[in-house]
Amino acid sequence: MKLLVTGGAGFIGSHFIRHYLSRHKKDQIVNVDALTYAGNLGNLHEARKNSRHRFVKADIRHAPAMTRAMRGIDAVVHFAAETHVDRSLLSADEFIQTNVQGTFTLVNAARLAGVKKFVHVSTDEVYGSIPSGRTSEKHLVDPSSPYAASKTASDHMARCVYHTYGYPVMITRCTNNFGPYQYPEKFLPLFITNALENKPLPLYGKGGNVRNWIHVLDHCEAVELVLKKGRAGDIYNIAGSGEWRNIDVAQKIIQLTNRSLNLLHFVKDRAGHDLRYAPDDRKIRRGLGWKEKRPFAKELPGLVQWYKDNEAWWQKIKAGSFKKYYKKQYKR
Ligand SMILES: NC(=O)c1ccc[n+]([C@@H]2O[C@H](COP(=O)([O-])OP(=O)(O)OC[C@H]3O[C@@H](n4cnc5c(N)ncnc54)[C@H](O)[C@@H]3O)[C@@H](O)[C@H]2O)c1
């Protein structure tokens, strides 16, 4: 099988490529990524030496390039997106263009080229804030941030191609991922690397927001299952087992890095900050036999160790354009 993966130089896409190539020894991957600020070929090291992986620098919004990229492809797994909620609050344009327009351009190119299936990777944030209970795949979507709204719109654009043309699109909606190689603007790598540098950990509001954490490889295995066994037109929630308040995660990071609680800095809350996401993922567990193997509480110490051992990777990013963003975001 020849797979086209978009966003394969980003956090989850790069893990998916490594994971998939190691499990499917005869398959090939074409990795389409525009290398935005979040794309980093350094995330892919071993995979780049693999002759079954081919990198193509291209933008999913560019229809002719996507049409070319689809030649000989059997299936698409679509990760490419603008992904950082805080950036979407500063400016939403890129989110609308890449996530909405780009997704439609891509799925349409796949359909017209006769690619057999398409997995669109989405997020639990489409359901909006859920103070209690759980959201099944049938729950109304009610996104809060421009990021979440653009992902919701991208789900609709992908799904309408299924409804209109019967094109086999499947959608996954996953919770917060954790793991190596996550761009250090995101909560966990920002807090871990700031703690390692003995810098303040900027916690929004009172830190009471609750997130469900899932290991990136558990997410990749779920996406792989949907690709192999998912039903055309269906949506699959994916979730980890643990729900954590942000303040508890921050305190645990401080403990694991042997720092002082004085590093905790409460900053003005994010506008429209969702309190809690809680997707109900019984459908993928019961229907496709997916299981979480790497729970957050058990894996967090190993993740902190990874950031200790791979300082060169994140120092390079933090010394680059990230600095300007961080200063603007946290006024430091
Ligand atoms: N990180 C999470 O916790 C999480 C949770 C659920 C769902 N998701 C979804 O998973 C996907 C991957 O997330 P991530 O955290 O790995 O993101 P990321 O920001 O680390 O990577 C995104 C990648 O997409 C590429 N990209 C952006 N715009 C592009 C364009 N126009 N054309 C081609 N490539 C482009 C970037 O260069 C980058 O390599 C996204 O669709 C995201 O919404 C993420």
The ligand as a Gaussian input file, in Angstrom:
#p B3LYP/6-31G(d) Opt

LIG

0 1
 N       -1.602000      17.720000      19.387000
 C       -2.744000      17.281000      19.893000
 O       -2.883000      17.128000      21.114000
 C       -3.897000      16.933000      18.978000
 C       -5.044000      16.341000      19.526000
 C       -6.099000      15.974000      18.674000
 C       -6.003000      16.220000      17.314000
 N       -4.891000      16.821000      16.803000
 C       -4.824000      17.027000      15.351000
 O       -3.746000      16.238000      14.871000
 C       -3.136000      16.868000      13.746000
 C       -1.643000      17.007000      13.989000
 O       -1.424000      17.782000      15.168000
 P        0.059000      18.097000      15.681000
 O       -0.041000      18.398000      17.125000
 O        0.993000      17.053000      15.221000
 O        0.361000      19.451000      14.891000
 P        1.723000      20.202000      14.593000
 O        1.393000      21.655000      14.685000
 O        2.830000      19.673000      15.427000
 O        2.051000      19.816000      13.077000
 C        1.294000      20.282000      11.999000
 C        2.062000      19.977000      10.726000
 O        1.254000      20.404000       9.609000
 C        2.078000      21.113000       8.693000
 N        1.241000      22.076000       7.970000
 C        0.586000      23.158000       8.477000
 N       -0.048000      23.812000       7.510000
 C        0.164000      23.132000       6.345000
 C       -0.250000      23.303000       5.006000
 N       -1.026000      24.348000       4.642000
 N        0.145000      22.412000       4.091000
 C        0.934000      21.350000       4.431000
 N        1.379000      21.143000       5.690000
 C        1.001000      22.027000       6.638000
 C        3.133000      21.785000       9.546000
 O        4.290000      22.138000       8.803000
 C        3.392000      20.734000      10.614000
 O        4.412000      19.849000      10.211000
 C       -3.866000      18.201000      13.568000
 O       -4.829000      18.058000      12.567000
 C       -4.518000      18.444000      14.921000
 O       -5.684000      19.229000      14.806000
 C       -3.842000      17.185000      17.603000

